Amino acid sequence: MSRDAYRVGVEIDLSELAVRLKTEAMRLISELSRQGYSGQDLADRVSAGLMDLSDRPIQDAARGASSESFNLGRNLGAQDSAAEITQVIRTEVLDGNTCPPCARLDGEIRQMNTPEYFADMPPNHCDGRDQCRGFYMYIAGGANA
């Protein structure tokens, strides 16, 4: 996956947050207008309502972007050394709350840059997708684990 593809992924995440904020603002405006609020009082209440929103979606998006960026950055670095790296091991060592699909892939060995390598690259197959903490360990020289 290219760096441009990662940038697009981050833009999509930000776009989803913008849509959420816009949707909530419109809901608040409609609800508060029906209750008789207008002008600055309406604006203040909408602002307060938006400030009271949970930041959980923002935290989840940041966590997911960090995890995926970590894996993608490792992959880009590995591509620079692809001549020396022949195999990878999928590992879930960072996560005590591993989902079943990731648990099945834990310890699996893949050949570098094969279709299976890209298909099984974390967070692919993960039930938690953005919450995945799995990663590939890169093995130089084709040594078996």
VODREN-439698 format. One line per field, with one value per residue: x negated, y negated, z of N, C-alpha, C in turn; residue in one letter. Coordinates in nm, 4 decimals. Layout:
<koldrens>
n.xx	[X ...]
n.yy	[Y ...]
n.zz	[Z ...]
ca.xx	[X ...]
ca.yy	[Y ...]
ca.zz	[Z ...]
c.xx	[X ...]
c.yy	[Y ...]
c.zz	[Z ...]
mitor	[a ...]
</koldrens>
This chain:
<koldrens>
n.xx	[-0.0851 -0.0534 -0.1995 -0.0275 0.2180 0.2459 0.2659 0.5105 0.6739 0.6561 0.7714 1.0318 1.1103 1.1074 1.3016 1.5288 1.5543 1.6083 1.8572 2.0049 2.0009 2.1325 2.3837 2.4712 2.4756 2.6779 2.8936 2.9115 2.9678 3.2195 3.3729 3.3453 3.4462 3.7131 3.7804 3.7929 3.5697 3.3489 3.1350 2.8503 2.8723 2.9541 2.7285 2.5329 2.6249 2.6149 2.3408 2.2536 2.3732 2.2308 1.9787 2.0174 2.0218 1.9070 1.5628 1.4812 1.5128 1.3187 1.0870 1.0820 1.0497 0.7988 0.6411 0.6736 0.5667 0.3051 0.2192 0.2537 0.0866 -0.1577 -0.1953 -0.1884 -0.4033 -0.6120 -0.5945 -0.6622 -0.9269 -1.0332 -1.0086 -1.2158 -1.4244 -1.3730 -1.5195 -1.6760 -1.4909 -1.2922 -1.0864 -0.7989 -0.6495 -0.3349 -0.2231 -0.0636 -0.1471 -0.1337 0.1212 0.3559 0.6155 0.7050 0.8793 1.0713 1.0087 0.7523 0.6130 0.6005 0.4226 0.1938 -0.1458 -0.1707 -0.3599 -0.4630 -0.5639 -0.7615 -0.6080 -0.4207 -0.0953 0.0410 -0.0975 -0.0236 0.2531 0.2888 0.1820 0.1743 0.4181 0.5819 0.8448 0.9084 1.1440 1.1765 1.0727 0.9798 0.8788 0.6860 0.3847 0.1985 -0.0974 -0.3558 -0.6531 -0.9646 -1.1808 -1.5118 -1.7100 -1.5698 -1.5392 -1.3828 -1.1234]
n.yy	[0.1177 -0.2226 -0.5368 -0.7434 -0.6129 -0.5653 -0.8254 -0.8958 -0.7222 -0.8336 -1.0818 -0.9979 -0.8991 -1.1405 -1.2765 -1.1253 -1.1897 -1.4620 -1.4513 -1.3300 -1.5319 -1.7390 -1.6214 -1.5861 -1.8532 -1.9560 -1.8037 -1.8958 -2.1695 -2.1513 -2.0203 -2.1986 -2.4328 -2.3637 -2.3638 -2.6265 -2.7895 -3.0410 -3.2517 -3.3861 -3.2370 -2.9869 -2.9238 -2.9123 -2.6942 -2.4860 -2.4814 -2.4086 -2.1565 -2.0196 -2.0272 -1.8598 -1.6129 -1.2793 -1.2043 -0.9662 -0.8481 -1.0001 -0.9341 -0.6594 -0.6677 -0.7892 -0.5994 -0.3802 -0.4861 -0.5229 -0.2594 -0.1368 -0.3006 -0.2434 0.0281 0.0007 -0.1704 -0.0077 0.1875 0.0363 -0.0299 0.2279 0.2952 0.1542 0.3139 0.5526 0.7404 0.8707 0.9607 1.2343 1.3751 1.3418 1.3170 1.3329 1.1692 1.1458 1.0485 0.8071 0.7775 0.8659 0.9150 1.0564 1.1025 1.3791 1.4295 1.3041 1.4432 1.6949 1.6396 1.5737 1.6281 1.7399 1.7971 1.6133 1.5685 1.3004 1.0318 1.1799 1.2766 1.3794 1.2625 0.9887 1.0177 1.1125 0.9168 0.7287 0.4791 0.6669 0.9019 0.8742 0.8645 0.6391 0.4418 0.1322 0.1402 0.3280 0.4771 0.6371 0.7373 0.7675 0.9548 0.9217 1.1358 1.1825 1.3263 1.5623 1.7392 1.9912 1.9724]
n.zz	[0.0000 -0.0769 0.0328 -0.0299 -0.0252 0.2483 0.3415 0.2291 0.3721 0.6324 0.5798 0.5235 0.7754 0.9193 0.7774 0.8403 1.1115 1.0887 0.9607 1.1620 1.3601 1.2225 1.1789 1.4424 1.5273 1.3614 1.4544 1.7191 1.6730 1.5497 1.7513 1.9721 1.8620 1.8271 2.0904 2.1407 2.1542 2.0284 1.8258 1.9945 2.2287 2.1341 1.9783 2.1809 2.3317 2.1420 2.0957 2.3533 2.3663 2.1672 2.2784 2.4900 2.3778 2.3607 2.3526 2.2676 2.0004 1.8664 2.0067 1.9497 1.6709 1.6571 1.7897 1.6196 1.3815 1.4645 1.5176 1.2657 1.1135 1.2317 1.1564 0.8765 0.8350 0.9270 0.7293 0.5000 0.5656 0.5739 0.3074 0.1963 0.2695 0.1497 0.0055 0.1908 0.3757 0.4019 0.5172 0.7348 1.0591 1.1945 1.4784 1.7963 2.0335 2.1747 2.2660 2.5001 2.4629 2.2314 1.9277 1.7874 1.4996 1.4765 1.6727 1.5559 1.3492 1.4843 1.5165 1.2666 0.9733 0.6945 0.3545 0.2449 0.0731 -0.0730 -0.2019 0.0235 0.2315 0.2097 0.2317 0.4930 0.6511 0.9457 1.0109 0.8856 0.8672 1.1354 1.3984 1.5521 1.3974 1.3818 1.6350 1.6439 1.7488 1.6472 1.4668 1.2155 1.2492 1.1145 0.9356 0.8681 0.6121 0.5747 0.7886 0.9819 1.2248]
ca.xx	[0.0000 -0.1370 -0.1818 0.0930 0.3335 0.2567 0.3150 0.6529 0.7397 0.6656 0.8714 1.1633 1.1397 1.1405 1.4286 1.6344 1.5719 1.6744 1.9975 2.0670 2.0206 2.2361 2.5115 2.5108 2.5093 2.8100 2.9923 2.9261 3.0365 3.3601 3.4358 3.3492 3.5378 3.8492 3.8017 3.8101 3.4432 3.3083 3.0267 2.7292 2.9044 2.9497 2.5881 2.4619 2.6685 2.5599 2.1977 2.2396 2.4082 2.1195 1.8674 2.0501 2.0106 1.7976 1.4479 1.4468 1.4863 1.1921 0.9825 1.0785 0.9907 0.6553 0.5796 0.6720 0.4708 0.1706 0.1898 0.2380 -0.0338 -0.2719 -0.2115 -0.2202 -0.5403 -0.7009 -0.5944 -0.7410 -1.0666 -1.0707 -1.0215 -1.3510 -1.5172 -1.3052 -1.6165 -1.7241 -1.3776 -1.2202 -0.9689 -0.7430 -0.5640 -0.2255 -0.2225 0.0363 -0.2096 -0.1001 0.2628 0.4129 0.7568 0.6980 1.0016 1.0479 0.9323 0.6121 0.5546 0.5693 0.3068 0.0777 -0.2531 -0.1748 -0.4729 -0.4313 -0.6752 -0.7555 -0.5521 -0.3317 0.0448 0.0778 -0.1596 0.0609 0.3878 0.2909 0.1171 0.2621 0.5298 0.6705 0.9160 0.9352 1.2801 1.1704 1.0134 0.8987 0.8220 0.5895 0.2477 0.1115 -0.1958 -0.4499 -0.7952 -1.0354 -1.2919 -1.6132 -1.7823 -1.4848 -1.5435 -1.2528 -1.1019]
ca.yy	[0.0000 -0.3403 -0.6437 -0.8163 -0.5363 -0.5889 -0.9620 -0.8907 -0.6588 -0.9325 -1.1806 -0.9365 -0.8997 -1.2778 -1.3081 -1.0614 -1.2694 -1.5865 -1.4180 -1.3079 -1.6622 -1.8116 -1.5555 -1.6171 -1.9959 -1.9725 -1.7460 -1.9894 -2.2898 -2.1166 -1.9926 -2.3194 -2.5283 -2.3204 -2.3994 -2.7712 -2.8629 -3.1064 -3.3493 -3.3532 -3.1312 -2.8635 -2.8997 -2.8717 -2.5597 -2.3934 -2.4722 -2.3291 -2.0192 -1.9610 -2.0105 -1.7479 -1.4851 -1.1913 -1.2061 -0.8270 -0.8240 -1.0637 -0.8491 -0.5348 -0.6971 -0.8134 -0.4703 -0.3019 -0.5450 -0.4962 -0.1175 -0.1092 -0.3722 -0.1655 0.1446 -0.0425 -0.2219 0.1090 0.2493 -0.0470 -0.0089 0.3632 0.2967 0.1050 0.4244 0.6740 0.8392 0.9471 1.0152 1.3308 1.4252 1.2636 1.3903 1.2511 1.1847 1.0752 1.0412 0.6816 0.7682 0.9711 0.9257 1.0871 1.1592 1.5134 1.4347 1.2701 1.5537 1.8009 1.5985 1.5540 1.7246 1.7857 1.7481 1.5817 1.5239 1.1565 0.9770 1.2721 1.2397 1.4140 1.1587 0.8698 1.0536 1.1353 0.8059 0.6628 0.5358 0.7511 1.0132 0.8449 0.8246 0.5045 0.3590 0.0184 0.1672 0.4368 0.4483 0.7355 0.6845 0.8640 0.9531 0.9505 1.2291 1.1690 1.4446 1.6791 1.8307 2.0331 1.9445]
ca.zz	[0.0000 -0.0906 0.1309 -0.0682 0.0226 0.3927 0.3577 0.1977 0.4871 0.7404 0.5382 0.5387 0.9184 0.9575 0.7137 0.9199 1.2327 1.0487 0.9357 1.2930 1.4241 1.1486 1.2065 1.5798 1.5323 1.3002 1.5466 1.8311 1.6248 1.5300 1.8814 2.0543 1.7960 1.8623 2.2304 2.1470 2.1622 1.9041 1.8367 2.0698 2.3250 2.0566 1.9436 2.3020 2.3684 2.0425 2.1264 2.4758 2.3325 2.0932 2.3724 2.5783 2.3069 2.4004 2.2620 2.2399 1.8581 1.8303 2.0640 1.8728 1.5405 1.6776 1.8227 1.4967 1.2879 1.5162 1.4977 1.1230 1.0692 1.2806 1.0690 0.7410 0.8397 0.9340 0.5971 0.4085 0.6019 0.5326 0.1618 0.1675 0.2965 0.1032 -0.0435 0.3064 0.4512 0.3190 0.5876 0.8450 1.1532 1.2499 1.6235 1.8768 2.1651 2.2425 2.2990 2.5832 2.4270 2.0893 1.8706 1.7312 1.3736 1.5015 1.7498 1.4599 1.2691 1.5720 1.4949 1.1277 0.8941 0.5550 0.2720 0.2198 -0.0506 -0.1438 -0.1792 0.1611 0.3163 0.2087 0.2775 0.6376 0.7215 1.0418 1.0859 0.8040 0.9325 1.2769 1.4351 1.6087 1.2927 1.4269 1.7665 1.6288 1.7902 1.5857 1.3730 1.1577 1.2822 0.9892 0.9545 0.7633 0.5729 0.5569 0.9025 1.0331 1.3673]
c.xx	[-0.0894 -0.1091 -0.0573 0.2187 0.3531 0.3121 0.4651 0.7294 0.7571 0.7691 1.0125 1.2032 1.1808 1.2744 1.5451 1.6598 1.6432 1.8231 2.0703 2.0973 2.1313 2.3736 2.5607 2.5483 2.6486 2.9203 3.0180 3.0014 3.1850 3.4323 3.4511 3.4397 3.6822 3.8827 3.8101 3.6813 3.4104 3.1901 2.9063 2.7538 2.9001 2.8044 2.5092 2.4977 2.6177 2.4117 2.1741 2.2706 2.2958 1.9998 1.8913 2.0422 1.8919 1.6839 1.4010 1.4236 1.3536 1.0758 0.9689 1.0143 0.8404 0.5822 0.5675 0.5715 0.3282 0.1297 0.1650 0.1136 -0.1596 -0.2985 -0.2501 -0.3620 -0.6421 -0.7090 -0.6784 -0.8902 -1.1163 -1.0883 -1.1599 -1.4555 -1.4630 -1.4029 -1.6682 -1.6115 -1.3003 -1.0923 -0.9259 -0.6628 -0.4584 -0.2228 -0.1177 -0.0161 -0.1717 0.0409 0.3108 0.5589 0.7689 0.8281 0.9704 0.9729 0.7837 0.5425 0.5172 0.4456 0.1800 -0.0245 -0.2636 -0.2909 -0.4271 -0.5599 -0.6539 -0.6992 -0.4728 -0.1876 0.0901 0.0225 -0.0680 0.2012 0.3955 0.2240 0.2152 0.2958 0.6252 0.7205 0.9570 1.0803 1.2830 1.1131 0.9234 0.8314 0.7121 0.4498 0.1505 0.0121 -0.2798 -0.5870 -0.8669 -1.1590 -1.3876 -1.6747 -1.7004 -1.4885 -1.4025 -1.2449 -1.0887]
c.yy	[-0.1236 -0.4412 -0.7254 -0.7448 -0.5565 -0.7281 -0.9657 -0.8277 -0.7540 -1.0378 -1.1255 -0.9357 -1.0392 -1.3198 -1.2483 -1.1386 -1.4003 -1.5630 -1.3977 -1.4401 -1.7411 -1.7534 -1.5901 -1.7638 -2.0192 -1.9165 -1.8405 -2.1154 -2.2630 -2.0991 -2.1199 -2.4261 -2.4938 -2.3566 -2.5507 -2.8513 -2.9233 -3.1983 -3.2972 -3.2423 -2.9940 -2.8267 -2.8510 -2.7287 -2.4540 -2.3728 -2.3863 -2.1818 -1.9489 -1.9372 -1.8925 -1.6118 -1.4067 -1.2047 -1.0642 -0.7997 -0.8849 -0.9806 -0.7190 -0.5566 -0.7190 -0.6825 -0.3837 -0.3542 -0.5178 -0.3521 -0.0871 -0.1789 -0.2975 -0.0485 0.1046 -0.0979 -0.1097 0.1770 0.1676 -0.0330 0.1274 0.3705 0.2458 0.2146 0.5575 0.7804 0.9261 1.0159 1.1097 1.3799 1.3270 1.3561 1.2927 1.2764 1.0953 1.0526 0.9139 0.6786 0.8885 0.9954 0.9506 1.1503 1.2961 1.5153 1.4026 1.3813 1.6694 1.7675 1.5825 1.6662 1.7765 1.7196 1.7275 1.5430 1.3757 1.1283 1.0766 1.2247 1.2691 1.3111 1.0370 0.8998 1.0641 1.0242 0.7413 0.5207 0.6207 0.8703 0.9817 0.8028 0.6811 0.4006 0.2469 0.0429 0.2739 0.3910 0.5527 0.6680 0.7983 0.8431 0.9985 1.0328 1.2151 1.3058 1.5713 1.7784 1.8670 2.0066 2.0744]
c.zz	[0.0000 0.0203 0.1002 -0.0206 0.1722 0.4206 0.3313 0.3136 0.6034 0.7056 0.5522 0.6858 0.9640 0.8987 0.7927 1.0494 1.2013 1.0245 1.0678 1.3626 1.3549 1.1785 1.3465 1.5933 1.4741 1.3897 1.6627 1.7892 1.6100 1.6621 1.9640 1.9937 1.8282 2.0072 2.2498 2.1585 2.0261 1.9321 1.9138 2.1711 2.2559 2.0243 2.0650 2.3417 2.2696 2.0697 2.2500 2.4478 2.2577 2.1848 2.4663 2.5089 2.3602 2.3011 2.2300 2.0911 1.8113 1.8831 1.9858 1.7363 1.5526 1.7065 1.6969 1.3967 1.3330 1.4902 1.3505 1.0678 1.1105 1.1869 0.9269 0.7335 0.8468 0.7978 0.4991 0.4376 0.5577 0.3814 0.1194 0.1862 0.2465 0.0526 0.0706 0.3826 0.3605 0.3850 0.6954 0.9342 1.2027 1.3999 1.6888 2.0177 2.2430 2.2985 2.3789 2.5522 2.2768 2.0412 1.8084 1.5969 1.3934 1.5803 1.6569 1.3762 1.3522 1.5504 1.3524 1.0536 0.7506 0.4835 0.2397 0.0807 -0.1362 -0.1245 -0.0356 0.2601 0.3251 0.2615 0.4290 0.7179 0.8195 0.9952 1.0018 0.8847 1.0764 1.2983 1.4855 1.5144 1.3469 1.5615 1.7618 1.6715 1.7378 1.4926 1.3182 1.2189 1.1557 1.0185 0.8375 0.7330 0.5626 0.6707 0.9449 1.1821 1.4432]
mitor	[m s r d a y r v g v e i d l s e l a v r l k t e a m r l i s e l s r q g y s g q d l a d r v s a g l m d l s d r p i q d a a r g a s s e s f n l g r n l g a q d s a a e i t q v i r t e v l d g n t c p p c a r l d g e i r q m n t p e y f a d m p p n h c d g r d q c r g f y m y i a g g a n a]
</koldrens>
